[in-house]
Amino acid sequence: MAASTHTVTNQVPPLVGYDVFRADRVLAEAVERHSAPGLLDGTRAELTALGGAAGSAEVQEWGVRANENPPVLRTHDRYGNRIDEVDFHPDWHQLLGRAVSAGLTDAWGRPDGHLRRAAGFLVWSQAEAGHLCPVSMTHAAVPALRADPALAAEWEPRLTSHAYEPGLRPAAEKGGALFGMGMTEKQGGSDVRANTTAARPLDASGEYALTGHKWFCSAPMCDGFLVLAQAPDGLTCFLVPRVLADGTRNVFRLQRLKDKLGNRSNASSEVEFDGTWARRVGEEGRGVRTIIGMVAATRLDCVLGTAALMRQSVAQAVHHATYRSAFGGELIDKPLMRNVLADLALESEAATTLAMRLAAAYDTDTEEERAFLRLAVPAAKYWVTKRGTPLAAEALECLGGNGYVEESGMPRLLRESPLNSIWEGSGNVQALDVLRALQREPAALNAFLQEVGKARGADHRLDGAIKGLLTELADLAGIEARARRLVERMALVLQGSLLVRWAPPEVADAFCASRLGGDWGAAFGTLPHTLDLASVVERARPVA
């Protein structure tokens, strides 16, 4: 007979068996707001199916196992032959297969494609974030490939396919393909013009042999990669297939896999090229211009990925506080905990609202929206991804010691949170890109100001923030040294404008009072106590 010393009580049931999409009021409202009326029902059905899967016990276990069993590099077979393969846990393939079948690589050619895909990306990221790296790169490769119509005609149907077929075979023999990219090198990092990989032209037009290395090459089992190398006329973009058309393997030597802080289910590798066959994409010497569309798309995915991490962190924190009792009552009813949860919920709602506005702009695809995206994407990438880590840490603290153990899932969210701020250009790169657009593309600033101006007159704190931003934009002295300050203000004004227009009054009021009106401390949980914080928290509660 087992000894019984106590009865376990006051423990929170796991947040499982729920619809991640329908339980997210902010995301559901954004989809309704931006959808074409005739497409809304179908989009909701797609996202509900995906959301139900993402919140299921089975898929949550896929995510746990994929992270507990990280990929393994096999450079040689048993006979000593070079094979350069990476083995993934079966649940990685389950996750990736569902992402592809849900259309998360298919945005560029279907109605409301970017909106539907962005919402799905945000939902499915909450199941597990690492496997969405190749999904993001595959999606983002399409605009770069369109620099060469022949290559686009060959590869785009494969990249937008809803069929997932792992394994190294010629892409022409597969129902769908995935893409990665290799831009950075040891000596350059974000300074891709410092790349030293050499591209030697071959006899056939557009074909080259590459020699060099890439310091970061994610998802090395993809079917093809976009890389940068120095051709005779300068830095150029190339397509490198893993397997050549005749079935032989291209020279793609994986030296090691990175041992990373988070994102552990995904393989990030160092790769060497030695006479590696490649096809030029775009013109020689215009590599950066060729990949700029890919860069913008992956930056938006960084915003979406962080918004997903924020939402899952907030959902877990609010769920815990709903069921956990302390000091004579439920945590969610305690004024100080309610302040913390409301502050976290504001940050999450602002991130989701902004991310979905950017995705909708891709679908509209007018000259004005393209100009708006030119500034809004790097500003959002800078600010939203910077906020992910402190939010995840505070949400973990809401669970106390329970949140510090792996079984809660919170440590995985925290480890994942810095990635999107680093990936595709860290904070300084984004801030400098905003300055570049301000100095070279006046239409971008005009479009940005028109967007934030749509809410002018609705809140005096927003109006004051817009006025202050205009004053700062008019003063170019020391602009580079204060670029982060400027971009932060731009992002906050944009978020405030969107929330004033679309969020419930209690949400917009709390955001403007804290983020724009200066009535806020240096930590989460320092909102003015006179606000309607209970309504803000209730809005964030994950109940479908």
C-alpha positions in Angstrom: 0.0 0.0 0.0 1.5 3.3 -1.1 2.1 5.9 1.6 0.0 9.1 1.3 1.4 12.2 2.8 -0.7 14.8 1.1 -3.3 15.5 -1.6 -2.2 17.5 -4.7 -4.5 20.5 -5.1 -4.4 24.0 -6.6 -2.5 22.9 -9.7 -3.5 24.3 -13.0 -4.8 22.0 -15.8 -2.8 22.1 -19.0 -3.9 24.4 -21.7 -4.8 21.7 -24.2 -7.6 20.6 -26.4 -8.6 24.1 -27.6 -8.8 25.9 -30.9 -5.8 28.3 -31.0 -7.4 30.4 -33.7 -10.9 30.8 -32.3 -9.5 31.4 -28.8 -7.5 34.4 -30.0 -10.0 37.2 -30.3 -7.5 39.6 -31.7 -6.4 37.4 -34.5 -10.0 36.3 -35.4 -11.0 40.0 -35.6 -8.0 40.9 -37.8 -8.9 38.1 -40.2 -12.5 39.3 -40.4 -11.3 42.9 -40.8 -9.0 42.3 -43.7 -10.6 39.4 -45.5 -12.5 39.8 -48.8 -16.1 39.2 -47.8 -16.6 36.3 -50.2 -13.5 34.5 -48.8 -14.0 35.0 -45.0 -16.0 31.8 -44.4 -13.5 29.6 -46.1 -10.6 31.3 -44.4 -12.2 30.8 -41.0 -12.8 27.1 -41.7 -9.1 26.6 -42.7 -7.8 28.4 -39.6 -10.3 26.7 -37.3 -9.0 23.3 -38.5 -5.4 24.4 -38.1 -6.1 26.0 -34.7 -7.8 22.9 -33.4 -4.8 20.8 -34.4 -2.3 23.3 -32.9 -4.1 23.2 -29.5 -4.5 19.4 -29.4 -2.6 17.2 -27.0 -1.1 15.2 -29.9 0.4 18.2 -31.8 1.7 19.7 -28.6 3.5 16.4 -27.9 5.0 16.6 -31.4 6.5 20.0 -30.5 7.9 18.7 -27.2 9.5 15.6 -28.8 10.9 17.5 -31.8 12.7 19.8 -29.4 13.8 17.0 -27.0 15.3 15.1 -30.0 17.2 17.7 -32.0 18.5 16.9 -35.5 21.6 14.8 -36.0 24.3 15.4 -38.7 25.6 12.5 -40.6 28.6 13.6 -42.8 29.5 10.1 -44.0 27.9 6.7 -44.5 29.3 3.5 -42.9 31.7 3.0 -45.8 33.2 6.5 -45.6 31.3 8.1 -48.5 30.4 11.7 -48.0 26.6 12.0 -47.7 26.0 15.3 -45.8 22.6 14.4 -44.4 20.6 15.5 -41.3 18.2 13.2 -39.5 15.2 14.8 -37.9 12.8 13.3 -35.4 9.6 11.9 -37.0 7.5 14.6 -35.2 9.5 17.3 -37.0 8.3 15.8 -40.3 4.7 15.6 -38.9 4.8 19.3 -38.0 6.4 20.4 -41.3 4.1 18.2 -43.3 1.0 19.8 -41.7 2.4 23.3 -42.2 2.9 22.7 -45.9 -0.4 21.0 -46.4 -2.1 24.0 -44.7 -0.7 26.3 -47.3 1.9 28.1 -45.2 4.2 28.3 -48.2 1.4 29.3 -50.6 0.7 33.0 -50.5 1.7 34.7 -53.7 -0.8 33.4 -56.1 -4.2 32.9 -54.3 -6.8 35.5 -53.2 -6.1 36.8 -49.7 -3.1 34.6 -49.8 -0.8 36.6 -47.5 -3.6 37.2 -45.0 -4.6 33.5 -44.8 -1.0 32.4 -44.7 0.0 34.9 -42.1 -2.8 33.9 -39.8 -2.0 30.3 -40.2 1.7 30.9 -39.6 0.8 32.7 -36.3 -1.5 29.9 -35.3 0.8 27.0 -36.1 3.9 28.7 -34.6 2.2 28.2 -31.3 2.5 24.5 -31.7 6.3 24.6 -32.3 8.4 27.4 -33.8 11.6 25.7 -35.1 10.1 23.8 -38.1 8.7 27.1 -39.5 12.1 28.3 -40.5 12.1 26.3 -43.8 8.4 27.2 -44.3 9.3 30.9 -44.0 12.3 30.7 -46.4 10.3 28.7 -48.9 7.6 31.3 -48.9 10.0 34.2 -49.1 12.1 32.7 -52.0 9.2 33.3 -54.5 9.7 37.0 -55.0 13.5 36.6 -55.4 13.1 33.8 -58.0 10.8 36.1 -60.0 13.9 38.0 -61.0 14.4 35.1 -63.5 11.0 34.2 -65.2 12.3 30.9 -66.4 13.5 29.9 -62.9 10.2 31.1 -61.4 8.2 29.1 -63.8 10.2 26.0 -62.9 10.4 26.3 -59.1 7.4 28.4 -58.0 4.8 25.6 -58.5 7.0 23.3 -56.3 7.5 25.9 -53.6 3.8 26.8 -53.3 2.7 23.2 -53.5 0.7 21.7 -50.5 2.7 18.5 -50.8 5.5 17.7 -48.4 8.0 15.2 -49.7 11.2 14.9 -47.6 14.3 13.2 -48.9 17.2 14.1 -51.3 15.9 13.5 -54.8 15.8 15.7 -57.9 13.2 18.4 -57.3 11.5 17.5 -60.7 10.6 14.1 -59.2 8.8 15.6 -56.1 5.3 16.9 -55.7 6.7 19.9 -53.6 9.9 21.4 -52.6 11.4 23.5 -49.8 14.0 26.3 -49.9 16.6 27.5 -47.6 19.1 30.3 -47.9 22.8 31.0 -47.1 23.8 34.6 -47.0 26.1 35.3 -44.0 29.7 34.3 -43.7 32.2 34.3 -40.8 33.9 37.5 -41.6 30.8 39.5 -42.5 27.6 38.5 -40.6 25.0 41.0 -41.6 27.4 42.8 -43.9 26.7 40.5 -46.8 28.8 42.6 -49.2 31.8 41.3 -47.3 31.1 37.8 -48.6 34.1 36.0 -50.1 32.4 33.0 -51.7 33.5 33.0 -55.4 31.3 32.3 -58.4 33.1 31.1 -61.5 31.1 31.2 -64.7 30.7 27.9 -66.6 30.3 27.4 -70.3 26.5 27.2 -70.1 24.7 30.5 -69.8 23.7 31.3 -66.3 25.6 28.4 -64.7 28.4 28.9 -62.2 30.7 26.9 -59.9 30.8 28.2 -56.3 33.7 28.0 -53.9 33.5 29.3 -50.3 31.5 28.9 -47.1 28.4 30.0 -45.4 28.4 30.5 -41.6 24.7 30.0 -41.2 22.6 27.8 -43.5 19.3 26.8 -41.9 17.4 23.7 -42.7 20.1 22.1 -44.9 17.9 19.2 -46.0 15.8 21.6 -48.2 15.7 21.0 -52.0 17.3 24.3 -52.9 19.0 27.3 -51.5 19.4 31.0 -52.4 22.9 32.1 -51.7 25.1 35.1 -52.4 28.5 34.9 -54.0 31.0 37.2 -55.7 30.7 36.9 -59.5 33.0 38.7 -61.9 30.7 41.8 -61.9 30.0 41.7 -58.1 27.8 40.2 -55.5 25.2 38.0 -57.2 22.3 35.8 -56.1 22.4 32.1 -57.0 20.1 29.0 -56.7 22.0 26.0 -55.4 20.0 22.7 -55.6 20.9 19.9 -53.2 20.4 17.3 -55.9 21.2 17.9 -59.6 18.9 17.0 -62.4 20.7 13.8 -63.2 20.2 12.5 -59.6 23.7 13.2 -58.4 24.2 15.2 -55.2 25.6 18.7 -55.5 28.7 19.5 -53.5 27.1 20.7 -50.2 29.4 19.8 -47.4 27.9 20.2 -44.0 30.7 20.9 -41.5 28.7 21.0 -38.3 25.3 21.9 -36.8 25.0 24.9 -34.5 24.4 24.3 -30.8 21.8 27.0 -30.3 20.1 28.7 -27.4 16.6 27.9 -28.8 15.0 26.8 -32.0 16.5 23.4 -31.2 14.3 21.3 -33.4 15.6 23.1 -36.5 19.1 22.4 -38.0 21.3 25.4 -38.6 24.5 24.4 -40.3 27.9 25.6 -41.6 28.3 24.6 -45.2 31.2 24.5 -47.6 31.0 24.9 -51.4 33.8 23.4 -53.6 32.9 23.6 -57.2 29.2 23.6 -56.3 26.9 23.9 -59.3 24.6 27.0 -59.1 22.3 28.9 -61.4 22.3 32.7 -61.4 19.2 34.5 -60.2 18.9 38.0 -61.6 21.8 40.0 -63.0 25.4 39.8 -61.9 26.3 42.4 -59.3 22.7 42.9 -58.2 22.5 40.2 -55.6 21.2 42.4 -52.8 18.5 43.9 -55.0 17.5 40.4 -56.2 17.0 39.1 -52.6 15.4 42.2 -51.2 11.9 40.8 -51.6 12.9 37.7 -49.8 14.4 39.8 -47.0 11.2 41.7 -46.5 9.1 38.6 -46.5 11.2 36.8 -43.9 11.3 40.0 -41.8 7.5 40.0 -41.7 7.6 36.3 -40.7 9.9 37.4 -37.8 7.1 39.8 -36.7 4.5 37.0 -37.1 6.6 34.5 -35.2 7.2 36.8 -32.3 3.5 37.7 -32.2 2.8 34.0 -32.0 5.3 33.5 -29.1 3.7 36.5 -27.4 0.2 35.2 -27.8 1.1 31.7 -26.5 3.0 33.3 -23.5 0.1 35.5 -22.6 -2.4 32.6 -23.1 -0.4 30.4 -20.7 -0.1 33.2 -18.2 -3.8 34.1 -18.2 -4.8 30.5 -18.1 -2.6 29.8 -15.1 -3.9 32.9 -13.2 -7.5 31.8 -14.0 -7.1 28.5 -12.2 -4.4 29.2 -9.6 -5.4 30.3 -6.1 -3.2 32.3 -3.8 -3.7 34.7 -0.8 -7.3 33.9 -0.5 -8.5 34.0 -4.1 -7.7 33.4 -7.8 -4.6 35.1 -9.1 -6.5 36.6 -12.0 -8.7 38.6 -9.5 -5.7 40.1 -7.7 -5.2 43.8 -8.7 -1.4 43.6 -9.1 -1.5 40.3 -11.1 -4.3 41.7 -13.2 -2.1 44.7 -14.0 0.7 42.5 -15.2 -1.5 40.3 -17.3 -3.2 43.3 -18.9 0.2 44.9 -19.7 1.3 41.7 -21.4 -2.0 41.4 -23.2 -1.6 44.9 -24.6 1.8 44.1 -26.0 0.5 40.9 -27.6 -2.5 42.6 -29.1 -0.5 45.4 -30.6 2.0 43.0 -32.1 -0.8 40.8 -33.7 -2.7 43.8 -35.0 0.3 45.3 -36.6 1.5 42.0 -38.1 -1.8 41.3 -39.7 -2.1 44.8 -41.1 1.3 44.3 -42.8 0.2 40.9 -44.3 -3.0 42.5 -45.6 -0.9 45.2 -47.3 0.8 42.5 -49.4 -2.5 41.3 -50.7 -3.6 44.8 -51.6 -0.4 45.3 -53.5 -0.9 48.9 -54.6 1.9 51.4 -55.0 0.9 53.1 -51.8 0.9 49.9 -49.8 4.3 48.9 -51.2 5.6 52.3 -50.0 4.0 51.8 -46.6 5.6 48.3 -46.2 9.0 49.7 -47.1 9.1 51.6 -43.7 6.6 49.6 -41.7 8.2 46.2 -42.1 11.7 47.1 -40.7 10.2 49.3 -38.0 7.8 46.4 -36.9 10.7 43.9 -37.2 12.8 46.1 -34.9 10.3 46.8 -32.2 8.0 43.8 -32.0 10.9 41.3 -32.0 12.6 43.3 -29.3 9.6 43.0 -27.1 9.3 39.3 -27.4 12.0 38.3 -24.8 10.9 40.5 -21.9 7.3 39.5 -22.5 8.1 35.8 -22.4 10.2 36.2 -19.3 7.4 38.1 -17.5 4.8 35.6 -18.6 7.0 32.8 -17.3 7.2 34.6 -13.9 3.4 34.7 -13.8 3.6 30.9 -13.4 6.2 31.2 -10.7 8.4 28.2 -10.1 6.1 26.1 -12.2 7.0 28.2 -15.2 10.7 27.6 -14.7 10.5 23.9 -15.3 10.6 22.4 -18.8 7.2 20.6 -18.4 5.4 23.9 -18.4 6.6 24.8 -21.9 7.5 28.3 -20.8 11.3 27.8 -20.9 11.1 26.7 -24.6 9.1 30.0 -25.4 11.7 32.0 -23.6 14.7 30.4 -25.3 13.0 30.9 -28.7 12.1 34.5 -28.1 15.5 36.2 -29.0 15.8 34.5 -32.4 13.4 36.7 -34.4 15.3 39.8 -33.3 18.5 38.4 -34.7 17.3 36.5 -37.7 17.3 38.5 -41.0 19.1 41.5 -39.5 19.4 42.4 -35.9 18.1 45.6 -34.3 20.8 47.9 -35.6 20.3 46.6 -39.2 16.6 47.3 -39.0 17.1 50.8 -37.6 19.6 51.7 -40.3 17.3 50.3 -43.0 14.6 52.6 -41.8 17.0 55.5 -42.0 17.9 54.5 -45.6 14.3 54.4 -46.6 13.7 57.8 -45.0 16.6 59.4 -46.9 16.0 57.7 -50.3 12.3 57.0 -50.6 10.1 60.0 -49.7 7.0 58.1 -50.8 7.6 55.6 -48.0 7.4 58.3 -45.3 4.4 59.8 -46.9 2.6 56.4 -46.9 3.6 55.8 -43.3 2.3 59.2 -42.1 -0.9 58.7 -44.1 -1.5 55.4 -42.3 -0.9 56.8 -38.8 -2.9 59.9 -39.6 -6.1 57.9 -40.2 -6.5 57.9 -36.4 -5.6 61.5 -35.8 -8.0 63.4 -33.6 -9.3 60.2 -31.9 -6.9 60.3 -28.9 -5.0 63.3 -27.6 -2.0 61.1 -26.5 -1.7 59.6 -30.0 -1.9 63.1 -31.5 0.9 64.2 -29.2 3.0 61.3 -30.1 2.5 61.9 -33.9 3.5 65.6 -33.3 6.6 64.5 -31.4 7.5 62.0 -34.2 7.2 64.7 -36.9 9.5 66.9 -34.8 12.1 64.2 -34.5 11.9 63.4 -38.2 12.5 67.0 -39.1 15.8 67.0 -37.1 18.5 65.0 -38.9 21.3 65.9 -36.5 22.9 62.8 -35.1 20.3 60.7 -36.8 22.3 57.4 -36.9 23.1 57.5 -33.2 19.4 58.0 -32.3 18.0 55.6 -34.9 16.8 53.1 -32.4 14.9 55.8 -30.5 13.3 57.1 -33.7 12.3 53.6 -35.0 10.8 52.7 -31.6 8.6 55.8 -31.7 7.6 55.0 -35.3 6.5 51.5 -34.3 4.6 52.6 -31.2 2.8 55.4 -33.0 1.8 52.9 -35.8 0.6 50.4 -33.2 -1.3 53.1 -31.3 -3.0 54.3 -34.5 -4.1 50.8 -35.4 -5.5 50.1 -31.9 -7.3 53.4 -31.7 -9.0 52.5 -35.0 -9.8 48.8 -34.4 -9.4 47.7 -30.8 -12.0 48.0 -28.0 -11.8 51.4 -26.2 -10.3 49.9 -23.1 -7.4 48.4 -25.0 -6.7 51.6 -27.0 -7.0 53.7 -23.9 -4.5 51.5 -22.0 -2.1 51.4 -24.8 -2.1 55.2 -25.5 -1.9 56.0 -21.8 1.2 53.8 -21.2 3.1 53.5 -24.5 2.3 57.0 -25.9 1.2 59.1 -22.9 4.1 58.3 -20.6 2.0 56.9 -17.7 4.0 53.6 -17.5 7.0 52.2 -15.6 10.0 50.3 -16.7 8.5 46.9 -16.1 5.3 45.1 -17.1 2.5 45.6 -14.6 2.9 49.3 -14.2 -0.2 50.5 -16.0 -2.4 53.2 -14.5 -4.7 51.6 -12.0 -7.7 53.6 -13.1 -7.9 51.8 -16.5 -10.4 49.0 -17.2 -7.7 46.3 -16.8 -10.2 43.5 -16.1 -11.7 43.8 -19.6 -8.2 43.8 -21.2 -7.3 40.6 -19.4 -10.6 38.9 -20.2 -10.1 39.7 -23.9 -6.8 37.8 -23.8 -8.2 34.7 -22.0 -7.8 31.6 -24.2 -11.5 30.5 -24.3 -13.0 29.5 -27.6 
